Amino acid sequence: MIPIVKDDYITTSGTGPTWTCKFKKFPVNFSNSFVESCLAAEEVYSLKQGKVHIMYGGGIDGEYTLSVFRHLGMEVTPVVVQLSKYNTHDTEYAFKFCQTHNIDPIIIDIDFDKFVKSGMLLNYAKQYRSEIYHRSAIMYAISKLDGTIIMGDNEPYICKNELGSWDYQINEHDYAIVNYFKKNNIIGTPHFSCWTSGINAAFLTDPVMVGLANNLYPGKLGSLSSKHKIYNSYSNFNLKVRPKYTGYEIIEQSEIFKHESFKELEEFGKTCNGYYKENYFKFIDRLSNGTNI
């Protein structure tokens, strides 16, 4: 089996206000994030069973993950989830990438209005403890696949706090699909973007992240809009910068968003809205020089 992350270097416990993470310290030696990603891809691929599917909705994380495996000459197939016509502004990046590289993706069409009205969106969210509705359709789509499933989720993230310093943060809802993988014995990982401690260490100590944490980029509040610089710095992918979409922007302006399922999920979400947060520099120092905590 492929572990969610190698050597369980991140473990979680609790839920809601008790949700927390524990980490093993960084490796003594690690390379840049691209090299570490390639090493991880080689290991994951060696453990695969059946065909390898990479979930790719059009975001830069999925595109980077797909590009790493392809760079290594590995046979992988992107999977694009269509939510009726609601998320074409997001999937257009995926389809353009596939067309440019002569790739035939698997397309999973979900009648999103029906998905909501049938109660499936809410059921997935409750069963696997997601405070947000974005995860449900992805879990449903994965249920239609076999073989090995890879997602480029949960890349290291830092954000500016109210005091003007920066924190490393992980949200409980990032682990809803982890719960789905574990409970359904899915082969693969949803967290390729942090699959090894080496990837985590390389990404977090990259000059881009250090610059953010030192407030060298005025107006920046988080690392999401800067991660393309890390992805492109060491590879030759030249991933195009794009808006950070969830794919649900049109849905949130549509009639279906008034359905009672969304209101019920908002209330349920309060039971599983935990997060882990630690000062960036303290976190880096602790995992670089300290003990496993």
N, C-alpha and C positions, 0 to 999 in steps of 0.2 A: 504493500500500500504506500501511497504518497502521503506523507504527513502534511498537515495544514501549513506548518512552518518546520524547517529542519531542526532537529534536536530539541523541539519544544522550547526554544529560547524565549518565546513569549507565552505566558500562560495567563488565563483570566479566571476570575471567580466572582460570585455574587451577582446581583442584578439591581438596576436602579441606583439608589444611593450607596449600595454596598459593592457595586461593580468596581473592580480594580484589576490591574495587571502587575505581573512580576516578570522580571527580565534576567536573563543570564548576561554576563558582561560581554563586551565586544571582543572579537578575536584580536590577538596580539598584532597580527599582520593582515591587512586587507588592501585590495586595489581600488580602482575607481568604480563607480556604480555600474558602468557598462560591462566591465570585465567580470564583476561579481554577478551581474545578471546572466551573463553567458555561462558562467560556471554553474549557476543554479539551474539554468535551462538544460544543460547537459545532464545533470543529475536527475532532474524531474523526468526528462525524456527517457532516461535509462530505466525508469520505474513504471513507465506507461503500460497500460493494458488496452489493446484495441487502438482505434483511431484517436488522435488527439484533436480536441475541439477547443478553440480559444474564443471566449465570449468577447464580442467587439461591437459596441453600440455606436462608435464614432468618436469616442473620447480619446485623448492623447495617451492615457495609461494603457488602454487596450491595444492601441496602435503600436506603442512601444513594445509591449509584450509580444505581440504578433511579429514585429520586426526582428526581435531578438532571436526567436525560434527560426524564422526564415533565414536570417543571417548565417545561422549555423547549419543551414541546409536540411533542416528537419521538416518532415511532412506533417503539416498542421492545416486545419481547416477553420477559418473564422466563422462564427455564428452571429448573425444579426437578428435582433428581436424587433419586430415591427408592432407597434401598439396602434392598430388600425392606421389612420393617417396622422395621428397625434405627434409622432416623434420624427417626422421626416427631416426637420431642421437639424436633428442630431445625426440620424443615420446617413444623411447625404455624405458625410465625411467618410463613413465606412464604405459605402458603395463606390465612391470616387477612388478610394485607396485600392479597393479590390479590382476595379476596372483598370487603373493605372498599372497594376502589377499582374494583370491577367489571372486573377484568382476567382474561382466560383465559390461564393460563400453559401452556407446553409442559412436559409431565411425561415424564421419561425414567426408566423403571423398570429397575433392574439387580438381577438375582438375585445377591445378593452372595456367598452361599455358593458358587454355581457360578462366579462371577467369580474367587474365590480358588482353588478346586479345579482350575480349568482352567489355572491358571498365568498368567492375564492380569494379575492385580494385580502379581505379581512382574515380569513382562515389561515392563510399562509403567514401573515404578519403576526397573528396571535400565537400560532403553533411554534414559530421559530424566533419569536420575541424581537420584532423589529418595530421601533417607534415611528418609522417612516414607511410610506407606501411604495417607495421606489423598488424595494427588494422583491416584492411578491411576484411580479411578472417574470423576473429573472429566474427565480426558483422554479416557477411553473415551466418555463422554457427548458431549463436544465433537465426537468423530468422527462422531456421528450427525446433526450439524447442518450447515447450509450458511449462506451469507451472511456477516455480520459478527458476531464473537463478542467480547463485552466482559465482563471480570471486574473487580470492585472490590478486587483483592488488593494487598498490599504497601504499605499505608498507612504513613507514617513511624512508627517505633517507638523508644521509649527505655526503658531499664530500669536499675534500681539495681544497682550492683556491690557486691562484698564490702567495699569501702572506704567505702561510703556515698555515693559520688558517682554520677552518672548517665551512661550511655553511649547513643549512637545505634548501633543494631545492625540488620544485615541478614543473613539466613541463606541459605546456598546452596540449601537445599531450596525457598526461595521462587522460585527460577529454574528449577525442573523443568518447570513448565508453559510458561515462556518457551522452554525448549528444545523442547518439543512444538510450540509455535506456529511457531517458526522452521523446524524440520525438516519440518513438514507444510504450510508456506505458508498458515497460518491467517490470515485477514483479521481484524484487530482487535487487541486488547491484553488481556492478563491483569492488567496493572498500571495500571488507570485511576486508582487512589487515589494514585499518584505520577507520573502521566503527564507532567506538566510540572515544570520546576524551580520554577515559581511555586507549584504546589500543595505541593511539598516544603517550600519556604521558608515559606509561609504556615502550614502545619500545624506545622512544627517551632518556629516562633517565636510561636505562639499563646500567650496568657497561661496557658492550662491546662498546656501543656508546660513553660513557663518555671517555673511554680509547682511542678510535679513535680520538675524538676531542682534547684530550690532547697529541696527537702524541706519544702514547705509543707503537704503532705497526709500526716500520719502514717499509717504502715501500708501505703502504696502502694509496690509493688515494680516496677511497669511501667505503661505508658500504655494498655494494652488496656482497662482498666475505666474509663478517663476519656475515651476518644475520642468517646463520644456527646455529651459537652459541646461539643466542637469542631463536630461535625456539626450540632448543634441551635442553636449560638450565633448563626449568621448566616442560617440558612434558617428557613422556617416549617414544616418537616417534622414537628417534635415526635416524632422517632423514639423508640420505647419502649425503655427499658433492658431488657436481657435477659441471661441468663447467657452467658458466652463458651463456646459449644459447638463441638466439632469435627464432631459428627454421628456419631462413632465410640464414644461412651461405652458404649452397650449392646453393641456388637460386642466391645469389650474385656472384657466380662463373659460372653461367649457361647462356645459350644463351638468355633465356627469360628476363634476367635482362637488356638486351639492348633495350627492347621495349620502345617505346616513352612514354608510360604511366609513367614510372619511372622518366624520364626527366621532364615531365610536372608536376608531383607531387613535384619534387624538387623545381621548381619555385613557385608553389602554396604554398608549405610549408612555404615559407618566410612570408606569411601573417598570419600564425597561429603557430609561433614557440616561443611563449612567455614562460616565466618561472618566478617563484617566488623564491627569494633567500634571506636568512637572516643569519647573524652570528649565529652559533649554540648556544653559551652561552647566547647571547642576547635574542634569541627566547625562550629558556627554561626559562630564568628569567622573561621575559615579560608575558608568558602564565602561569607561576607558581604564580607570585606575582602581575602582573599588571592588566590592564583592557582589555576588549574585543576590539581587533583592527584587 
